[in-house]
Amino acid sequence: MIKHIFTGLKGFLMGAANVVPGVSGGTIALLTGIYSELIDSINSLMVVDTYKKLFQGKFAEFWKAINGSFLAALFIGVILSIFSLAKVMEYVLAYYPIHTWGFFFGMIAASAVVMLLDIKGWRVSDIIWTVAGIALGVGVCTLSPTTTPDTALFVFICGAIAICTMILPGVSGSFVLLILGKYEYIMTAVSSLNWPVLGAFGLGCVIGILAFSKFLHWTLAHYERQTMLILVGFVIGSLIKVWPWANLEAIAEAGTADMSTLHIPGAIIWMVIGVVSVVLLQILSVKKK
């Protein structure tokens, strides 16, 4: 029971990380020493023979095969964290948008630098992959509409895409929701318990993780360097999406921003706090390794 409680606490930290764009739940899993177990447990859900035990009435064997106790404790922790922090994120985005986006910008920029530093022995081909990722990020952010549809299908797709990045160290699922224009929408749905939206998003998460876990596992196993280079380039190129003053209309609607100063000192301070947060996480990560 104590082991499951600690697993739940680690899940709570992962959930908190996934709520904040710029921090990866996968990074928290890596720091807390459960990343390999998490990936193995998710992959076990894709083994057909595992479900034969369930259909044969061997529930105990099925539960053990999928590492059910671990996944259940982790899932409960993640859900409790997301629901408890969603209202906080909704509030700060509504009343302190510049400071909040400054914090996010600092975290995401620092995460990109950390990912770049993790890649050793740079070659010309590596630069090409990174530039391609940057171009992809800029293209997605500039070509994507300011507002995206609120339909159940699109929310489902957002869940499927976001959940896959949430398990990658260094890549934030919430950041992907930002790119798709659905971060604030999903946070509002969580805080207000909008079950139709949460149902579509949750179903997308389940289908996405089951459908793409094997693909992600295979990609990282065979093309890890190229994948990470494209990802870090994508993150760098997408920074234009979280620039604190990118949406002046939203800032004006918040009613708290002084449009003459645009809270530049405060934004810079929160950018620095975001950078320091990621640096501390990286130091802990190195010590853990």
C-alpha positions as CSV (number, residue, x, y, z in Angstrom):
1,M,0.0,0.0,0.0
2,I,2.8,2.4,0.8
3,K,4.4,1.7,-2.5
4,H,1.1,2.5,-4.3
5,I,0.7,5.7,-2.3
6,F,4.2,6.8,-3.4
7,T,3.3,5.9,-7.0
8,G,0.2,8.0,-6.7
9,L,2.3,10.9,-5.5
10,K,4.5,10.6,-8.5
11,G,1.4,10.6,-10.6
12,F,0.3,13.8,-8.9
13,L,3.6,15.4,-9.9
14,M,3.2,14.1,-13.5
15,G,-0.3,15.6,-13.6
16,A,1.0,18.9,-12.3
17,A,3.7,18.9,-15.0
18,N,1.3,18.1,-17.8
19,V,-0.9,21.0,-16.7
20,V,1.9,23.5,-17.2
21,P,3.1,24.0,-20.8
22,G,6.9,23.6,-20.9
23,V,7.2,20.8,-18.3
24,S,6.9,17.2,-19.5
25,G,5.2,14.6,-17.5
26,G,7.7,12.2,-19.1
27,T,10.5,14.2,-17.5
28,I,8.9,13.9,-14.1
29,A,8.5,10.2,-14.6
30,L,12.2,10.0,-15.5
31,L,13.1,12.0,-12.4
32,T,11.1,9.9,-10.1
33,G,12.4,6.6,-11.5
34,I,9.2,5.2,-13.0
35,Y,9.7,6.1,-16.7
36,S,10.8,2.6,-17.9
37,E,8.1,0.9,-15.8
38,L,5.5,3.3,-17.3
39,I,6.5,2.7,-20.9
40,D,6.6,-1.1,-20.3
41,S,3.2,-1.0,-18.7
42,I,1.7,0.9,-21.5
43,N,3.2,-1.4,-24.1
44,S,1.8,-4.4,-22.2
45,L,-1.7,-3.1,-22.9
46,M,-1.0,-3.7,-26.6
47,V,-0.2,-7.4,-26.2
48,V,-3.1,-9.5,-27.5
49,D,-2.2,-12.5,-25.3
50,T,-2.7,-10.3,-22.3
51,Y,-6.4,-9.9,-23.1
52,K,-6.9,-13.6,-23.5
53,K,-6.4,-14.0,-19.8
54,L,-9.2,-11.5,-19.2
55,F,-11.6,-13.3,-21.5
56,Q,-10.7,-16.6,-19.8
57,G,-11.7,-15.1,-16.5
58,K,-8.2,-15.0,-15.2
59,F,-8.5,-11.4,-13.9
60,A,-5.7,-11.7,-11.4
61,E,-3.2,-12.8,-14.1
62,F,-4.5,-10.1,-16.5
63,W,-4.1,-7.4,-13.8
64,K,-0.5,-8.6,-13.1
65,A,0.4,-8.7,-16.8
66,I,-0.6,-5.1,-17.4
67,N,0.9,-4.0,-14.0
68,G,-2.6,-2.8,-13.1
69,S,-1.8,-1.7,-9.5
70,F,1.0,0.6,-10.7
71,L,-1.1,2.1,-13.6
72,A,-4.2,2.6,-11.4
73,A,-2.2,4.4,-8.6
74,L,-0.4,6.5,-11.2
75,F,-3.6,7.4,-13.0
76,I,-5.5,8.4,-9.8
77,G,-2.6,10.7,-8.9
78,V,-2.5,12.3,-12.4
79,I,-6.3,12.9,-12.4
80,L,-6.4,14.4,-8.9
81,S,-3.5,16.7,-9.8
82,I,-5.1,17.9,-13.1
83,F,-8.5,18.6,-11.5
84,S,-7.1,20.4,-8.5
85,L,-4.8,22.6,-10.6
86,A,-7.1,23.4,-13.5
87,K,-8.9,26.2,-11.7
88,V,-5.6,27.8,-10.8
89,M,-4.5,27.8,-14.4
90,E,-7.8,29.2,-15.6
91,Y,-7.6,32.0,-13.0
92,V,-4.1,33.2,-13.8
93,L,-4.6,33.0,-17.5
94,A,-7.8,35.1,-17.2
95,Y,-6.3,37.8,-14.8
96,Y,-2.5,37.7,-15.3
97,P,-2.0,36.6,-18.9
98,I,1.3,38.4,-19.5
99,H,2.9,37.1,-16.4
100,T,1.6,33.6,-17.0
101,W,2.7,33.4,-20.6
102,G,6.1,34.9,-19.6
103,F,6.5,32.0,-17.2
104,F,5.5,29.5,-19.8
105,F,7.8,31.1,-22.4
106,G,10.8,30.9,-20.0
107,M,10.1,27.2,-19.2
108,I,9.6,26.2,-22.8
109,A,12.7,28.1,-24.0
110,A,14.8,26.6,-21.3
111,S,13.5,23.1,-22.0
112,A,14.5,23.6,-25.7
113,V,18.0,24.6,-24.6
114,V,18.3,21.6,-22.3
115,M,17.2,19.3,-25.1
116,L,19.8,20.8,-27.4
117,L,22.6,20.3,-24.8
118,D,21.6,16.7,-24.4
119,I,22.5,16.0,-28.0
120,K,26.2,15.4,-28.4
121,G,28.5,15.2,-31.5
122,W,26.6,17.5,-33.8
123,R,26.8,16.9,-37.6
124,V,25.6,18.7,-40.6
125,S,22.6,16.3,-40.9
126,D,21.7,17.1,-37.3
127,I,21.4,20.8,-38.1
128,I,19.2,20.0,-41.1
129,W,16.9,18.0,-39.0
130,T,16.7,20.7,-36.4
131,V,16.0,23.4,-38.9
132,A,13.3,21.3,-40.4
133,G,11.7,21.0,-37.0
134,I,11.9,24.8,-36.5
135,A,10.3,25.4,-39.9
136,L,7.6,22.9,-39.0
137,G,6.9,24.6,-35.6
138,V,6.8,28.1,-37.2
139,G,4.6,26.8,-40.0
140,V,2.1,25.1,-37.7
141,C,1.9,28.2,-35.4
142,T,1.5,30.7,-38.2
143,L,-0.7,28.7,-40.5
144,S,-3.0,27.4,-37.8
145,P,-6.1,29.5,-37.1
146,T,-6.3,31.6,-34.0
147,T,-9.4,29.8,-33.0
148,T,-10.0,26.1,-33.6
149,P,-13.3,24.2,-33.6
150,D,-14.9,23.1,-30.3
151,T,-16.4,20.0,-31.9
152,A,-16.1,16.6,-30.2
153,L,-14.1,15.2,-33.0
154,F,-11.4,17.9,-32.8
155,V,-11.2,17.6,-29.1
156,F,-10.8,13.9,-29.5
157,I,-8.0,14.5,-31.9
158,C,-6.3,16.9,-29.5
159,G,-6.5,14.3,-26.8
160,A,-4.9,11.6,-29.0
161,I,-2.0,13.9,-30.0
162,A,-1.4,15.5,-26.6
163,I,-1.3,12.2,-24.7
164,C,1.5,10.8,-26.9
165,T,3.8,13.8,-26.3
166,M,3.0,13.7,-22.5
167,I,5.1,10.6,-22.1
168,L,8.1,11.9,-24.0
169,P,10.8,13.5,-21.7
170,G,11.3,17.1,-22.7
171,V,8.0,17.5,-24.6
172,S,5.0,19.0,-22.9
173,G,1.5,17.7,-23.8
174,S,0.0,21.0,-22.6
175,F,2.3,22.8,-25.1
176,V,0.8,20.7,-27.9
177,L,-2.6,21.8,-26.7
178,L,-1.4,25.4,-26.9
179,I,-0.3,24.9,-30.5
180,L,-3.7,23.3,-31.3
181,G,-5.5,26.3,-29.6
182,K,-7.2,24.2,-27.0
183,Y,-5.2,24.6,-23.8
184,E,-7.5,27.2,-22.1
185,Y,-10.6,25.4,-23.5
186,I,-9.6,22.1,-21.9
187,M,-8.5,23.7,-18.6
188,T,-11.9,25.4,-18.4
189,A,-13.7,22.1,-19.2
190,V,-11.7,20.4,-16.4
191,S,-12.5,23.2,-13.8
192,S,-16.2,23.4,-14.8
193,L,-16.5,19.6,-15.1
194,N,-17.8,19.8,-18.7
195,W,-18.2,16.0,-19.1
196,P,-19.0,15.9,-22.9
197,V,-15.7,17.8,-23.6
198,L,-13.8,15.7,-21.0
199,G,-15.3,12.5,-22.4
200,A,-14.2,13.3,-25.9
201,F,-10.8,14.4,-24.8
202,G,-10.4,11.4,-22.5
203,L,-11.4,8.9,-25.2
204,G,-8.9,10.5,-27.5
205,C,-6.2,10.1,-24.9
206,V,-7.0,6.4,-24.5
207,I,-7.1,5.7,-28.2
208,G,-4.1,7.8,-28.9
209,I,-1.8,6.1,-26.3
210,L,-2.9,2.7,-27.4
211,A,-2.6,3.4,-31.1
212,F,0.7,5.3,-31.0
213,S,2.6,3.9,-28.0
214,K,4.1,1.1,-30.2
215,F,4.9,3.6,-33.0
216,L,6.6,6.0,-30.5
217,H,8.5,3.1,-29.0
218,W,9.7,1.9,-32.4
219,T,10.6,5.4,-33.6
220,L,12.7,6.2,-30.5
221,A,14.3,2.8,-30.7
222,H,15.4,3.2,-34.4
223,Y,15.5,6.9,-35.0
224,E,15.9,8.5,-31.6
225,R,18.4,11.1,-32.6
226,Q,16.4,12.4,-35.6
227,T,13.2,12.3,-33.7
228,M,14.6,14.3,-30.8
229,L,16.2,16.8,-33.2
230,I,12.9,17.4,-35.0
231,L,11.1,17.7,-31.7
232,V,13.5,20.3,-30.2
233,G,13.3,22.2,-33.5
234,F,9.6,22.1,-33.3
235,V,9.6,23.5,-29.8
236,I,11.9,26.3,-30.8
237,G,9.8,27.3,-33.8
238,S,6.6,27.1,-31.7
239,L,7.8,29.7,-29.2
240,I,6.1,32.4,-31.2
241,K,2.8,30.8,-30.0
242,V,3.6,31.5,-26.3
243,W,5.2,35.0,-26.7
244,P,3.6,36.9,-23.8
245,W,2.4,39.8,-26.0
246,A,1.3,37.7,-29.0
247,N,-2.4,38.3,-28.3
248,L,-3.0,41.9,-27.3
249,E,-6.8,41.5,-27.6
250,A,-6.8,38.8,-24.9
251,I,-4.5,40.9,-22.7
252,A,-7.0,43.8,-23.0
253,E,-9.9,41.6,-22.2
254,A,-8.2,40.5,-19.0
255,G,-8.7,44.0,-17.7
256,T,-5.6,44.0,-15.5
257,A,-2.9,44.8,-17.9
258,D,-1.6,48.4,-18.2
259,M,-1.5,48.6,-22.0
260,S,1.1,51.4,-21.8
261,T,3.8,49.3,-20.1
262,L,2.4,45.8,-20.9
263,H,3.9,44.6,-17.6
264,I,7.4,44.1,-19.2
265,P,9.3,43.9,-15.9
266,G,6.9,41.5,-14.4
267,A,6.9,39.3,-17.6
268,I,10.8,39.2,-17.5
269,I,10.8,38.2,-13.9
270,W,8.4,35.3,-14.5
271,M,10.4,34.3,-17.6
272,V,13.5,34.0,-15.4
273,I,11.5,32.0,-12.8
274,G,10.4,29.7,-15.6
275,V,14.0,29.2,-16.8
276,V,15.2,28.6,-13.2
277,S,12.5,26.0,-12.7
278,V,13.6,24.0,-15.7
279,V,17.3,24.3,-14.7
280,L,16.6,22.9,-11.3
281,L,14.7,20.0,-12.8
282,Q,17.6,19.4,-15.1
283,I,20.0,19.3,-12.2
284,L,17.8,16.9,-10.4
285,S,17.6,14.8,-13.5
286,V,21.4,14.6,-13.9
287,K,21.7,13.6,-10.2
288,K,19.0,10.9,-10.7
289,K,20.9,9.5,-13.7
